[in-house]
């Protein structure tokens, strides 16, 4: 069941430039005000099998999530899984070169054996509002950096 979807077909930055930011935790923490900390449980930071924990601060609350990168294509895409008690969230972050621009897509969905409809209905509007704001900051940062 989808929790979040974002797509921008005209990011004025190359895939390499976008991933240079995505692959730098310090830049991510500076851009995404909700991202407070990234802690790795594996030696690799950006590879299939990488395990890490993120700390988010959202609306005066702190959340910690365990994540694993399940697919990684250099300068193109990252797929990660986040384990919650309600189920497993799969998030795809994808970049496709589109002429002089790049297309940036982020999709998150939850898979659960228990009923998560109410959980998704409650969380989805909050996730959308918070993440759209954060994604817009990322795009602005990328475009300012490329200018």
N, C-alpha and C positions, 0 to 999 in steps of 0.2 A: 504494500500500500504506500503510495507516494506521500512523502512528508514535505519535500522541498524541490523546486525546479527553478533554475535560472538560466537564461540564455541571452547572450549579447553577441550579435553577428558582426559588429563593427568596432572591435577593440583596436585602437590605433597603436598596436605594439606587436612585435613578432612573437612567435611561439617561444623562441629561445629567450627573449627578454622577459616574457611572462614567467617561464619556468625558473629563470635566475632568481626571481623574487619568491616563487612558490618553494624553491629548494633552500631558502634562507630563513631559518626560524626567527632570527632577530628582526628581519624586515617584516615578516608576517605578524609578529607581536606588535611592532610599531604601527602597522596598518590596521589590523583587526583589533579594535579596542576590547572586544570580548575575550580575546585569547590572552591568557595570563602566563601560561607556562607549558612547555613541551618537555617531557622526560622520556628518554629512550631506554628500552630494556634489551636492545640488540645493538651490535656494533654498527651496522649499516643504518643510515638515516632515511635514505630514499631508494628502496629496493623491495622486490617481492619478499615477503616474510618479515619485514621490519615491524617490530612491536613497540608501541609507545603509549604514553598517557598524556592527555591534554587537560589543562585546567581552564575552564571558562568562567567568566563573571558576567552574568546576565541578570539585569533588573535586581541588583543588590543581593544576588545569591551566587554561590560558588558551586560549580559542577565539575566532577572529574570523570573522564571517560577513557576506557581502555580501547585501543585501536590496533588494527593490523593492516598493513598494505598487502592486498591480495593480488594486485596486478600493477605493474609499473612499466610504462613505455616512455623512455627518456624524451623530454620536451614535447610530449603529446598527451599523456593521460596517467592518472592515478586512480585506482579503485581501492577503497578501504572499507573495512568492516568495523563497526563500533558495537560492543556488547552492552546491552541494557537488560534490566530484569524483565522488561516488557517484550524483548526480542532483540534481533540483530538488525542494525541499520547499515545498509550498503550505500556508500557515497561514491559517485563517479565525478571526477574533475577532468574535463576534456578540452583540449585546444586543437582547433583545425585551422591551418592557414587559409585565408580567404582573400586572395589578391593582395592588396596593400594592407589589409587588416587581418585580424585573427578572430575566429569565432570561439567564444568561451561558454562552456556549458557545465553546469553543476546540477546533479540530480541525486536526491536521497530518498530511499524507500526503506520501509521496515518489514521484516519477515518474522512472523511469530506464530506459534501454535495456539496461543491464547488470543482471545478477542482484543484487538487493539483499536477498534474503530473509535471508541470514545477517547482513548489516549491521543490518537491522531487528530481527531476533531478539535481537541483541546489545545494541542501543541502546534499544529500546523500554522494557524494565523500568527502566533508569536514567532515561530521559526522564520516564517516568510518576512515579517516586518524587520526582525533583527538581521537576518542574513542578507536581505536586499540592500539594507543600509551598508553593511560591511562589504558586500560585493561591489557596490557603487564606489566606495572608498578605494577598493583595490583597483578598479578600472581607472579611476581618476589618477591614482598614484602611477600606474603603468603608463598612461598617456602623457602625464606631465614629465615622467622620466624619459620617454621616447621623443619628446618635443625638442 
